[in-house]
């Protein structure tokens, strides 16, 4: 097929050229020119041939043409045959020869008068477009003219190049609710095209149809008349068109027309555009105000109403009759739904209902008058709202669509309802509640049915309160509470204490609500006063009230409560007076402890309740210096009651009797002595009575105390002090001490004289009270004369210079013996016998002495001033080694005046460690906490001497450590934490820690290199006059103690020339390091030597050795720049390097002589001089 098309194309051009020549010959004149244009029938290719001219003349713009001897006027057109058409253009004949395109159908039609055969028409629509601008505003009830240019996109491969005919096309138009045009079709118009548009020719010529550049097949100026009275605004959302062929199309040449839609999707024929706003009557908001005076529940009363309706700005204008209706009703909810109470269906008169609207202005109608049950709304159940409904009149003239906000165009929502909550107009506002107890004066706990009268006054706000009248209006609740405001748990609540008359009591406007006498009974059965400190009253709206009036408080008080304090009303038992008598048993032996027998009675107020239970009472007995019992002294017996006594029943109205109480034994002989002027008995409530009860005394105090005076008969020692001195105390040994004692007595103590009256004991103790074990006790330090000193007129007892022996030096130096104590007490067999009473234990026979203790510091003390460590051996400690036996002498110089002998076991501790700092500060390396032997740490330090450890033996561990890391070996002297005595360890000036350090600079060694020797030779293949390397064998000796060194980059060997044997004048060649990495990693064995068996220099002019300034060849050995691991490097001379230079002979022009170069060297080549 391709070859065929190519041949046809070539033939076509041959035909054209031939025709051009023939026509030129046939029509040429001196006046004319022939132009030939070839037109391809597919409309895509045009070729003009205008360069073939027979002649040309140009006189004017309307020159005629001569064609085949016929004159053709300018602008005329004629056909030569069915495929050739000519026209005259200003003297030029232009002919077009039509060629036929390839046909794509199997049944082409030959049309008379046409050049080419034609295929039947086909068209496939892809999409329909509408130029209709969206947002077109609609006014309900009017007719709108829409002008637009619909256009069509076709499927090129399935559509003929050209389609012509009459009554071919159809565009239907309508308005729809839906954007796809479905549903009801409003103002439907079948085929809005005129005859010319119906015959609109389709052509695929690029100049008219080019979708890629926005050129579609277009129907210009289509017109659709939309009647907006055929529906409501809600229907007018989309303008839609549908493209199709007509039912009876008439294609040109009577060709058939096959029409289809791409992919069979009919919806592609339809396009819809969104319409804009619809202007009906659009009510937007509805508000109202209602006023009425003196509303009465259950009755219609006059009300005055103002209404305001706002509309959308673009709402239509409207005037007429009966346009509006406004309904008024009561409702149970804010939406106005459900049953309507008391509805007035139209509150507007004829004039008000016919108000017109223009320009979207609001509708305002004021002072509308009607009757309505205004007073009922809010006061009865299920009618809490007043509602009004704005809607279209029942028969408006003219009719219209009313659209309301939130329901645009929705006929089911053609009104606006606005409801407002209405409170009941019956209202009371209380400001204060006051309850007053009228009777009784006392309400006794744990009793029931106590008749009670209370007045209750509720003060109102006179301006806000309106009359409240009806049935069951009020409720007063009474209860007991633990809180003054009645909050929290309510006890014995009574929900209504008002009588039937009182709860119906009318509250007139301008008055207070007063219940003058509320009668009820109080029940405290099983309840005690502290459980109900307040009796409260709550006033509230009765839930059964016949009207739902407003009950309020200002300020807000919820609940509305007032409480009466029960503090002075509720009573249990009030005790008024205590009386008692006492006896000492007849079998009491003077000087011994004895109980006291007491009989007591407590009176109560007559109304006091009966009390029965356990642990009800408490009776205390104590001594006092005053009759009120405010100064309580021993003996103090907190409670002398037995459980049986504490459970004695108090009968109603009393009294409470204790016929036989007994105290514990005490020093009854001390009664009345010193401050013990009164014996007191105290009565009070038991600590945990069961059951509990309310306890009071007539005076308001917690207890009732009754004190009675006593007479004294004893010796009252008040204070005891002493002083002790001793010289040269030695721990563990008794040494002489001298003691002075002073004892003071109460001024009213008795006089006393006789023999063996006093005893003083001396002992050591672990605590300042002298309790516990007694160390080294001397039970009596007084001799016969000192123990028989008399006392008179309350004067003190002073005994001085008492001598005895005591382990004075041990106290303070051993554990748990830190105090020296002395005890003053009655002699073992005084004559005469007497009672000794001591302060702090008055009347207590178990405390018949005074003990005074004083803290004692240890007398052993050392004060060091200087510490000096001296290394004895070894001379060298090698780094990176362990277990080096070491001996050090340590001398600690003392302050001779302050130091006292220190003796015992495990006294001293010497710590050794290595440090980077001369004073031993900072991190400690390889610390050893104790290097003293057992003998050394027990070493006694006599007074006046220094502490010297002549030879401390220990081992030093430097494994993995090099010298520069431990420049100092340090020694710290400290007190041993395990010392058998707690002596004082001090330094002056303060040195903490007490440390001395030995420099390791000359002691710690790594490797000390002593001597370097080497030999050299020039390789045998050396060619005189050329550069050559030199081979060197070297050995470096070390001190025998030198450590082994293994690693990398350990060594460095330089080779250079010099003019002197010392190598101080370095000359070229200078080779800074001739070692390979392998050479630099050669291991130095412990004790050496270090051997380099084969070193080679870089090539140089070996023939110049020994010539000129090159007198010596030198080899220099030193430590590597970055050895890994590091080590300590030294030379025996102290220099950084070892240099060995050897003389060379200048060979010059004389040749070479093979000789041995140096001891133990290889055969080499040496220049002869």
URLIN-V775709 format. One record per backbone hydrogen bond with DSSP energy under -0.5 kcal/mol. CO is the residue of the C=O (numbers start at 1). NH is the residue of the N-H. Records with the same first field share a line. If there is no record, write none. Layout:
CO->NH ; NH
This chain:
1->5
2->6
3->7
4->8
5->9
6->10
7->11
8->12
9->13
10->14
11->15
12->16
13->17
14->18
15->19
16->20
17->21
18->22
19->23
20->24
21->25
22->26
23->27
24->28
29->32
31->57
32->55
33->35 ; 93
35->95
36->49
37->39 ; 97
38->40 ; 47
39->99
40->43
45->40
47->38
48->50
49->36
51->53
63->91
65->67 ; 72
67->70
70->67 ; 72
72->65
73->76
76->88
78->86
81->84
83->98
84->80 ; 81
85->96
86->78
87->89 ; 94
88->75
89->92
91->33 ; 93
92->89 ; 94
93->35 ; 95
94->87
95->37 ; 97
96->85 ; 98
97->39
99->41
109->111 ; 118
110->112
111->114
118->109
121->258
122->160
123->260
124->155
125->262
127->153
129->151
136->276
138->140 ; 279
139->142
142->228
144->146 ; 226
145->147
146->224
148->150 ; 222
150->219
151->129
152->217
153->126 ; 127
154->156
155->158
156->159
161->204
163->202
164->252
166->250
168->246
170->244
171->192
172->242
173->189
174->240
175->186
176->237 ; 238
178->181
182->178
184->186
185->188
186->175
189->173 ; 191
192->223
194->198
195->199
197->200
198->168 ; 169
202->163
205->208 ; 209
210->213 ; 215
211->214
214->216
215->210
216->218
217->152
218->220
219->150 ; 222
222->148
224->146 ; 226
225->227
226->144 ; 228
227->230
228->141
229->231
232->235 ; 236
233->236
235->237
237->275
238->176 ; 240
239->273
240->174
241->271
242->172
244->170
246->249
250->166
251->254
252->255
256->121
257->259
258->123
260->125
261->264
262->265
264->266
265->268
266->269
267->270
268->128
269->243
271->241
273->239
274->135 ; 136
277->138 ; 279
278->280
279->140
280->282 ; 316
281->283 ; 403
282->312
283->405
285->310
287->308
289->306
291->304
296->299
301->372
303->370
304->291
305->368
306->289
307->365
308->287
309->363
310->284 ; 285
312->315
318->357
321->397
323->393
325->391
326->347
327->389
328->344
329->387
330->341
331->384 ; 385
333->336
339->341
341->330
343->345
344->328
349->353
350->354
351->354
352->355
353->323 ; 324
354->320
357->318
358->361
360->311
362->364
363->309 ; 365
365->307
368->305
370->303
372->301 ; 374
373->376 ; 377
376->379 ; 380
378->424
379->548
380->383
383->378
384->422
385->331 ; 387
386->420
387->329
388->418
389->327
390->416
391->325
393->396
397->321
400->402
401->281 ; 403
403->283
404->407
407->404 ; 410
409->411
410->413
411->414
414->392
416->390
418->388
420->386
421->423
425->427
426->550
427->466
428->430 ; 552
429->461
430->554
432->459
434->457
436->438 ; 455
439->453
442->444
443->571
444->447
447->524
449->451
450->522
452->520
453->438 ; 439
454->518
455->436
456->515
457->434 ; 459
458->513
459->431 ; 432
460->462
461->465
467->469
468->507
471->546
473->542
475->477 ; 540
476->497
477->538
478->494
479->536
480->491
481->534
483->486
491->480
493->495
494->478
499->503
500->504
501->504
502->505
503->473 ; 474
506->508
507->468
508->511
512->514
513->458
514->516
515->456
517->519
518->454
520->452
522->450 ; 524
524->446 ; 527
527->446
528->531 ; 532
529->532
533->566
534->481 ; 536
535->564
536->479
537->539 ; 562
538->477
540->475
542->545
547->549
549->551
550->428 ; 552
552->430
559->561
560->539
562->537
564->535
566->569 ; 570
569->443
571->445
572->609
573->575 ; 696
574->605
575->698
577->603
579->601
581->599
583->597
585->588
588->590
589->592
594->666
595->585
596->663
597->583
598->661
599->581
600->658
601->579
602->656
603->576 ; 577
605->608
608->653
611->650
614->690
616->686
618->684
619->640
620->682
621->637
622->680
623->633
624->677 ; 678
626->629
627->707
630->632
631->625
633->623
635->623 ; 637
636->638
637->621
640->662
642->646
644->647
645->648
646->616 ; 617
649->651
650->611
651->654
655->651 ; 657
656->602
658->600
661->598
666->594 ; 668
667->670
668->671
669->713
670->673
672->712
673->676
675->677
676->672
677->710
678->624 ; 680
679->708
680->622
681->706
682->620
683->704
684->618
686->689
690->614
693->695
694->573
696->575
697->700
704->683
706->681
708->679
714->750
715->717 ; 837
716->746
717->839
719->744
721->742
723->740
725->738
730->733
735->806
736->727
737->804
738->725
739->802
740->723
741->799
742->721
743->797
744->718 ; 719
746->749
752->791
755->831
757->827
759->825
760->781
761->823
762->778
763->821
764->775
765->818 ; 819
767->770
768->853
775->764
777->779
778->762
783->787
785->788
786->789
787->757 ; 758
788->754
791->752
792->795
794->745
796->798
797->743
799->741
802->739
804->737
806->735 ; 808
807->810 ; 811
810->813 ; 814
812->858
813->982
814->817
817->812 ; 814
818->856
819->765 ; 821
820->854
821->763
822->852
823->761
824->850
825->759
827->830
831->755
834->836
835->715 ; 837
837->717
838->841
841->844
843->667 ; 845
844->847
848->826
850->824
852->822
854->820
860->984
861->900
862->864 ; 986
863->895
864->988
866->893
868->891
870->872 ; 889
873->887
876->878
877->1005
878->881
881->958
883->885
884->956
886->954
887->872 ; 873
888->952
889->870
890->949
891->868 ; 893
892->947
893->865 ; 866
894->896
895->899
900->861
901->903
902->941
905->980
907->976
909->911 ; 974
910->931
911->972
912->928
913->970
914->925
915->968
917->920
925->914
928->912
933->937
934->938
935->938
936->939
937->907 ; 908
940->942
941->902
942->945
946->948
947->892
948->950
949->890
951->953
952->888
954->886
956->884 ; 958
958->880 ; 961
961->880
962->965 ; 966
963->966
967->1000
968->915 ; 970
969->998
970->913
971->996
972->911
974->909
976->979
981->983
983->985
984->862 ; 986
986->864
993->995
994->973
996->971
998->969
1000->1003 ; 1004
1003->877
1005->879
1006->1043
1007->1009 ; 1130
1008->1039
1009->1132
1011->1037
1013->1035
1015->1033
1017->1031
1019->1022
1022->1024
1023->1026
1028->1100
1029->1019
1030->1097
1031->1017
1032->1095
1033->1015
1034->1092
1035->1013
1036->1089 ; 1090
1037->1010 ; 1011
1039->1042
1042->1087
1045->1084
1048->1124
1050->1120
1052->1118
1053->1074
1054->1116
1055->1071
1056->1114
1057->1067
1058->1111 ; 1112
1060->1063
1061->1141
1064->1066
1065->1059
1067->1057
1069->1057 ; 1071
1070->1072
1071->1055
1074->1096
1076->1080
1077->1081
1078->1081
1079->1082
1080->1050 ; 1051
1083->1085
1084->1045
1085->1088
1089->1085 ; 1091
1090->1036
1091->1093
1092->1034
1095->1032
1100->1028 ; 1102
1101->1104
1102->1105
1103->1148
1104->1107
1105->1147
1106->1146
1107->1110
1109->1111
1110->1106
1111->1144
1112->1058 ; 1114
1113->1142
1114->1056
1115->1140
1116->1054
1117->1138
1118->1052
1120->1123
1124->1048
1127->1129
1128->1007
1130->1009
1131->1134
1138->1117
1140->1115
1142->1113
1145->1147
1147->1150
1151->1168
1153->1155 ; 1166
1155->1164
1156->1158
1157->1016
1158->1161
1162->1157
1164->1155 ; 1166
1166->1153
